[in-house]
C-alpha cells in the first residue's frame, strides 16, 4: 500500500480538487466526494475520552488506510470513465493525493490528462505536489504538459512557475515575456502583480521610499538614512 497522505491536509482534499460544475459526470463525482468526505470526518472523530493519544493515532491511521483502499480505486474508475473532462482530472487528482503522491502516479495523470481543459486550474496544485514529493522530475513534467496542451492558460501557468524559479533579472525578463505572450490569462494577471516585487524588492535593488513618523510625531523618510545601516521592523495584527 502506498503511504498515507498527511491527515490534516487530507481532510481538505475534497474542497481542493472540486471540478467545474459543467461536466456531465459532476453529480456522480459530487456524490462520491461527499461520501468520502463524510466517512473521513467520521474516522477522525474523538473516541473515548480516556483513549490514549497513541491509541487514537493508531485508530485514525487504520481508518484512513481502509478509506484509501476503498475510495482510491473508485476515484480512479470515475477518472477513467470521465477522461478528458474536468471531473476526470479532478478525480485523478484526488486519487493521487489521498493514495500517496508518487512519480508513477504523476506520470499516469499527465499521460491521461495533459490535454484536459481544466488543467490550468489544477496545475498549480499538481506542480506544488510534484515539487514537495518528487522535485527531481518537476521540470520534466512541466515540459511534458507544455508540449501536449493546446491551452494558453496552461502554457502561461508553466511559464510563470519557471519565471518564479529564476533569480533577479532572469525572472523579471521571463515574467515580462509571459505577460506579452499570454496577456489575457490568469497567470498573466498574477505575473503583473508580482512584477513590481521582482523589479523593486529583490536583494541588491534600491529600497522604495517609505514615509512614517517618529515617536515625537515628526515626519521621517527612508531616503534620509541613505548610507546608514537601517533595520525595518514590519509588524501588525492579523
N, C-alpha and C positions, 0 to 999 in steps of 0.2 A: 504493500500500500504506500502511496506517495505521502510525503509529510503533510501534516495538518497545517492549514493556514492559521496565522495568529488569531486567537478567538476574538479579541476586541475589534479587530478590523473586519473579520469575517461577518460580524453582526451588521456591518454597514453595506455589505456587498449588494444585496438586492436593490438598494437605492442607487448605488454607483453605476450599475450596468443596465438600468431600465431603458429599453429601446424606445425610439419614437413611436407614438401610438397611431401609425398609419399602415401598419403591417397586418395582413390577414391572419397571421399567427399570434398577434399581440394578446388576444384574450387568453389563448392557451398558455402563453408564456406568463401572463399575469397570474393566472390561477396556480401554475406550478411554482412560481416565485413566492406567492403569498403563503402557499402550503409550506414551502421551505423555510420562509421567514418565521412563521408561527411555530413550527417544530424547533427551530433554532432557539427562539426565545424561551420555549419551554425547557429546553435542555440546559439552560444556564440559570434557571430559577433557583433561588436559595432552597436548600433542603432543610433537614432537621437542624435547629439552632445549635445543637450540641455536636454537629458534624465537624470533624477536624478539617483544617484547611487542605491537608494533603489528600484526604478522602474526597473532598469536594472537587479538587482539581482532577483527580483520577476519574470521578464520575462524569465530569463535564467532557474530559478528553474521550472517554469511551462513547459518550453520546454523540460527540462531534464525529468520531470515526464511523459510527453507524450511519449518521446522516450523510457523510461523504460517500460511503459505499452505496447508499440508496439513491441519492439525488444526482451525483455527478453523471452516471450513465443516462439518467432521464434528461438532463440538460443537453448532453451530447447528442442524444437521439433527436431531440427537438431541433438542435442546431443543424443537424444533417438534413432533416426534413425541410427546414426553413433557410437552407443555404442561400446566400446572396441577398438576404433581406436583413433589415435592422434586427429582427428577432434572432436570426441565425447567428449574427455576430455577437449580440448581447448574451445569448445562451452559452455560446462557446467561451466568452469572456468569464462568465460566472463559473463555468465548469473548470476553467484554467485556474482561477483564483482559489476557489474552495477546494479543488482537488490537489492543489500544490503547484506552484509555478515551476516549470521545468523547461529546459531547452527544447525537448521534443514536443512539449505542449505548445510552445510558441511557434515552432516550425509548422505544426499541424494547423494552427489557427491562421497563420499567414498563407499557407498553401490553399486553405479553403476560402478565405475571406479577404484577400488583399484587394480585390476589386469591389468590395462591398461599399455601397453609397453612404453607409453610416460610419465608415472608418475614420473620417475626420473628427467626429465627435468622440469616438472611443480611443483614438490613437494616443492622446496624452497619457491616459491611464495605462494603456498597453506598454508604452515606452518607459513609463515610470516603474512598472513591474519588472520589465526586462533589465532596466538599469540596476534595480535593487537585488534581483535574484541571479541574473546571468549577464553581467555587464560586458563580458568579453565579446559577446555576439551582437551588441546593440547596433553598431554601425552596419553590420551585415544585414540585419533585419530591416533597418530603415531603408537600405538600398533595395532590398527585395520588394518592399511595399511600394517604394517610389517608382520602381521600374514597371510595376504592373498596374497601378491605379490610374484611372482616367480622370480623376477629380483634382482640380486645382487646390481645393481646401486641404486635401491630404498632402499634396506636394508642399504646400506652404507651411503646414504644421511641421513636417520633417525638416524643412529649411530653417524654421525657427529654432528647432531643437539643436541643429548644427551651429547656428549663429550664437546661441546661448552657451555653447560649449567652447567657443573660441575666445581668446583673451583680447582685450584692448581694441585696437583699430581693426583687426581682422573681424571681430564680432560685429563691430559697427558697420563695416562695409557689407557684410553678408545680410545684416538686418535691413539695410537700405535696398539691397538687391531684392530681397523678399517683398518689400513694400512696393517696389517698382513693377515686379513681375506679377504679383498676385494682389493688387490693391483692394479688391472687394471681399477678400476672405477674412474670416475671424482671426486667423493667425496674423494677418497684416495689421488689423486693429490692435492686437496685443503687442505687436512689434513696435508700432508707433508709440504706444505708451511706455515701452521700455527704452526707446531711443534716447530720450533725454538723460536717463540714468547712465546709459552706455557712453554717451558723449561727454558727460559732465561729472559723473560721480565715481569714476574709476580711479584706482591708485595712480598717482602721477598727474592727475588733472587739477587745474586750479579750482579751489572750492568756490561754489556760488556764494554770492553776497548774502549775508544774514544780518538782520537788524533786530535788536532787542533793547531792553532797558536793564540797567544795573540795579543794585539794591537800594540806591538813592532815587531811582526813577529817571536817571539821566539816560539819553539815547546812546547806544553804542552799536558799532558795525564791525563785522569780522575783518574787513579790509584795514581797519585801524591797527590791527595786530600783525600785519604782514611782516614776515621776518622773525617773528617770535614763536615760541612753542605755544600752541593753543590746544586745550583739551575741551571738546564739546560733549556735553552730557545731555542726551535727549531722553526725556522721561515723561510719563503721564499716567493716567488711569484708564485702563481698558476693561 
